[in-house]
């Protein structure tokens, strides 16, 4: 009977030690992880035939920094932006948030009524994550 009690105590101590190791290792992972980066893309355009046409913004990596979070995207992708007519009846605007992006320099391209607009932006946790694109203007803000 005494050996059963010792065995039970030993099993409990082993399980408690394993739990402490698992919790400690998870706590260490979370404290040093980089935040996921999402860019907010804002598009301003004009109506076409009285309506606003939704656009797709092509996002292409130019130069990525090392050490990106595991789930961040490092390949080319599209971000759809739904445009709504403004109160003036002529302007269209909308915004959308990208998928998680690896930190680095990215190129943003979108076909608008006046022309294709493109620009490059640094997407890092230290910089602005808003990419404002306006029809008729070169680049982005």
N, C-alpha and C positions, 0 to 999 in steps of 0.2 A: 504494500500500500504506500509505503514511504517512497519507493522508487518511482511509482506512478506520479506522485505529487512533485517530485524533483523533475521528472520528464515534462510535466505540464508547465512548470515554472520555466524551465529551459526553453520550451517552445514559445511561451509568451514573450520572454526576453528577446529571443531571436526575431520574432515578428515586430516587436516594438523598435528594435535596432534597425531593421529593414525599412520600416516606415519613416524613421528619422532620416535615414540616408536618402530615401526617395524625395521627401519634402525638402531637404537641404539642397539637393541637386537641382530641383525645379526652381527653388528660390534664386539660386545662382544664375540660372539661365535667363530668368525674367529681368534681372537687374541690369544686365549689360546689353540687352537686345536693342537694336536701333528701331526707331519708330517707322511705321509704314508711311510712305510718302504718296500723297494723292494730289495731283494738280487740279485746280478748278479752272475750266475753260469757259470764258465768256465770249460770246459772239454777238456783234451788232451788224445788222445788214438792212436792206430795204426790201419792200414787197416786190414780188414778181407776179404780174397779171392779177394784182389785187390780193394776193395771199403770201404767206410766209412759207418758204420751203426749208424743211429741216435739213441739216448738214451733218456730214461725218468728218471729224477732224482726224487726220492721219498723224500718228505720233511715232517717231522713228528715233531709236537711240543713236547718238553721235559718238560720245565718249562716256563710258560708265565708270564710276568709281568702284574700287574693290570693297568687299565686305557688305554687300547688299543683304537685307533681310531675306530669309529663305523664300517667302511667298511673294516677293516683289517681282514684277515683270521686267524682263531685260530684252524683250523682242518687240518688233513693230506691232502696233495695234490701232484700232479705230475707236474713237469715242463719239457716239451720236449726240448731237445737240438739237433739242427741239426748240424751234423758234416760234415766238408768239408775236402777234401784231401789237404795236404800241398804240397809245391813245390818239396819236396824230394820224393814224390810219396808213402811214407810209413806212414807218420804221419797224424792224423786226429785231427781237433780241431773245437770248436764251443762254443758259449755262448748264454745264454738266461736270461731274467729277470723274476723273479717270480711275482706272484700276490701280492697285498699288504699283508704284514705279521704283525701279532701282535708282539710287542717287547718281547724278551725273548730268551731262549735257544732252538735251533732247531737242529734236526738230519737230515743229507743229506745222501742218499743211492743211489748208481748207479751201475748197473751190467756192467762191462767192460770185455774185452777179458781175462785179467789175473785173475780177481777175482771181487767180489763185494767190492766196496770201500765205506766206511762210515766215517762220522765225525760229531762232534757236534760243533756248532758255536753260539755265542751270536749275535743276530740280534737286535741292538739298534741304535738309532740315534748318539750315541757317538762312535760306533765301526766301523770296516771295514764291508762293506756290499758285499764284493767280496768273493766268495767261489770258490777256484781253486782246481780242482780234476784232478789228473794225473794217468793214467793207470800204474800199477806196483809200485805205491807208496802208503803207508798207510796214511790214514787221508787226510786232505786238508790244503791248505794254504790260 
